[in-house]
């Protein structure tokens, strides 16, 4: 209780919140999510797990995972990927890493996990395929790996839009068209006879309009599962993530999707986005949306512009900006699994970089074999691939003929 002689300095609420976010709670910012779906073919699947643990049993070092799998030509690939991808990614991360090392290992582990999931699924001789947008949120760091044409966007609290995934449609990605044709595929539109071509650009045989996916054994292994990966660190003011299948993005823009979220919590936001998309073009495809909110303190940290603000208030009034930590989209495993990563010395020397099986000395194939760097290699220069994963790598790069049979039209 104050008395007449007391002197008090009033501290703005924004300063108190910033101070609070600077202590231990900044490691575990609030994360809320919601999702909504309208189904036509029943081939969209989602994965949400918010209580994953980096260190099993400690209950503290937790992270969250969100996945969207848009299947085509039957749901088998989407279901298999949903059930196995996370375990394959985590298996590619070395044990006993601290938090920063674990986060830095994620981009490489995501590549290995995607390729292993695809390799294991194709060994089951299923011909379905799936797009994948896979998001891991650890503290303030968001890591996104994607193949196909589902998308993930971020609206940070300070404003703007960040695109955290890539679009691997042949129709719009010239670089991917060149890669597919250089690897042995053919790209063209559906020919109805008499020289008339219709529809989007597709890869033949198979007729898939995507250049990257998991599955799609009947198209050819130059349709690769190597994901585009982007990793960002949010400001302490938080932000909003939207993950949606192409049923949303074919109908509305990123800005329109974000406008659907104004003033709404995640679950009604996801529903509003899907209904807005379906209302514009009808239910032509499975249409799925997942929305996550993290922090969401924009209004509290917004500078008021008052000349009477204290120096402390000015220091904390504006949030720090989103920091881009990693971005790589190459389809070449020799580039994605290279030892340039900061944790190169922590990866076991004789372990397949993709499937994690032990490789005996002298049996592993360096990821650089057949590249311009191969002449400079020493016997212990990895990473290494087992014979099976090396064969997979060669197929993806068009160095051997892919095993294709019973071509069917994918959509």
Secondary structure by P-SEA (a helix, b strand, c coil): cccccbbbbbbcaaaaaaaaaacccccccccccccccccccccbbbbbbcccccccccccbbbbbbbbbbccccaaaaaaaaacaaaaaaaaccccccaaaaaaaaaaaaaaaaaaaaaaaaaacccccbbbbbbbbcccbbbbbbccccccccccccbbbbbccccccccccaaaaaaaaaabbbbbcccccccccccccccccccccccccccccccccccccccbbbbbbbccccbbbbbbcccccccccaaaaaaaacccccaaaaaaaaaaaaaacccccbbbbbbbbcccccccccccccccccccccccccccccccccccccccccccccccccccccccccccccccccccccccccccccccccccccccccccccaaaaaaaaaaacccccccccccccc
